Amino acid sequence: MSSNNQEIIEFFTKLVTDEGVLDIPEEVFLKMEKEYGELLKNEFTAARMFKLPQFEIDFFKWLKEEDRLVWNDLWSENEENYTVSIEFLPQLLEKDGRGFPICDLQTVDNYYFMPQLLVDRESEVMVEAAKVRFMEKKGLTPNQLLALEIHYGGIDIWHFAYKHKVKLSDAKAAVASLVEDQVLVHLTDAEHLAPILEL
């Protein structure tokens, strides 16, 4: 291990709480390089959990108000400490608004989409049109925006709505429309999503 990596490990070791949770202050989190994610994930075998950064906690507070059934599926009243597996740290360090992936809901339908769920030919036309409109600084419909987001990586409907300030009902309507137009496949059960997530 390089001396630089050793210094990084030593710095973050001091941020592990007595409960064994890595608690990174927001100002530190926002300055972290995304490469730190893999380094810390591999080094912190004892502290297997980390506290979500404040911007993601703000999202979950919004989710609690907007879609309580989903929030209940993820958290419980006495579990509002918002700690998750350190496995997710690299994803959170992307800081692209995709956040902690909501993809394993057990009591309500999942709305998590990955590029593999876009139907090739049909989605290509829509995505290309959306890219052109985006480059020309023209407005995008929720359908176009969602197809574009999915094209670039996995995202759930709640982070999508929060990131783009779209009503949840409009975001879900966009999903229904894309499915109806055979642009997108919607797998609602976690057990059906799991094999694709592992690819």
Phi, psi and omega in degrees: 000135180291157180296328178297315178298322180297320178296319179298312180300315181298319180298312184285336177300325180290346181265004178276126182285172177299335179278000179082022180255131175284116184242099185265121178302147183307315183296328177286314182304316183293339180263353184290139173285148182293338178295337179299331184303308181294319180301310182291322179300319182282332183272324186270071181282335178280314178272092184272359182236152172221153179278134179299147177293160186302322181296330178279327174296320177300320177299314183291332174292320175297315180299322180300324179281321188274327184211076188300326181297322178291315179301317180297325179294328183271321187230170171232164185308320183271012185237033182277029176273350175052053174254141181224170179299142179295346176304332184272355183303314180303321179295319181292332180284352174293331178051043183250012178085358179278332171061198178291121187291122176268095188220006185228040182289138184255332187252349178224167181295141173279145175228056180248131185230141179235163180307327181296342181268358174277134179282119192319288189296313183296319183287328181302317181297313181295316182296317180296318178296320180294321179299316180298313180298320180296314181296328180272007179057036174264153181294149177248144174286160175305323178299311181295317181297317180293315179300319180295314179300314181295323179303324183271351178156169182296138177205144175265161186294332182285317175295323178300311181297317181294315183296319186257006179055046177255140176298142179303321180297323179289324178295317179292326176295324178296319177299309181303319180293316179295323178293315180299323180277005179058038176263332189223145173257131181248108176262112186272336182268136180302323183292333177278331178285324188309312181299326181287323179297332182278348181294000000 
